[in-house]
């Protein structure tokens, strides 16, 4: 079971942690401002807040209502900085990042719409090609926006850097862009990990890659290694070696693919499907599905499911857990409200076949309800999940998370089945235990040697079921920083 963890090697740095509000703080320097743990105001203008959000598009176009809803939810937070990540996006005028940028501008933000590839019309974009030239082009966009007036002391690195891609047409990998806020550096680290256990572990091992500025973060803090770490960091951030190390931190954002591990008593198998390893395909038994649905219906149950999260039950992920403090640990410490899992949601055009038709696009719940006008029963089904977020109806949860028609993980030959989310994926050891369920889409900040900020506070995390994309929910997290 996942137990609330400490903060890695923070103690060696004199770091303290407040379990009351999810705050990581560092010893005050002479003249440093202080932040009250009871939620009081920050006394120094250099403190700032960040709202970081993401959505997996799967190439789908978003409706105008969807664009407006996302923009409204994110700008309503009132954060100083907005960070928006979208995967499998496009470059044309229908690109979601482009349309959201216009909405952010209307709300009083200045957007950095560059750093990536050039669009066909010659304009810069914040989209990066994640696949090789030989594969189908797949783009991920990282849009950064700051409140109007902040652009006077905020800037971003010239380009968005790519690393850690897995090849074979996959869009999984790392992106990195540095945001400078009044002299402090915030490394925006987009992290998209492979669903394949061995590939995921290889990606996690890149924590030790100097290109990701983390080379010696987990070694013993000898003077030599400390000096090497600082040299690697300065080199990656293009800081002159003779210059003093500025204030810096990392924000991790993206699909970590950290799933929930099924309990053994929930697991059965399907003898009609063979996996790549020659075994019968593992899946949740009907009783196992019922048990998971029952846990999803309450806050206590969702926190119990968090105890099965791959971050904690697989020790090989400890390096990642020690590097970043994200929403999973925040919830396990008793903060906030645990929302619905961000994955794997049944696409609305499968969950509600009567609402399918034409090329699927990302839509809002209200749009689906309006389309179902004349069918009150269908309208109630569409609203069921949002109506009972904390005590959702079992049928609504079953439809949302266990009714998709999709490929069975690791099946050979590839097999498409109904209730595809009931089938289990293999971990790196080949054990079929990982559910197609969890809070995969994450937001967090660095700790230990990956940050020298005086204080970092995790404030909120939300999953938004009102936005109907393919199989991921829109998610966003809110954090406060004091360099």
Order of alpha helices (4+ residues) and beta strands (2+ residues): beta-beta-beta-beta-alpha-beta-alpha-beta-beta-beta-beta-beta-beta-beta-alpha-alpha-beta-beta-beta-alpha-alpha-alpha-alpha-beta-alpha-alpha-beta-alpha-alpha-alpha-beta-beta-beta-beta-beta-beta-beta-beta
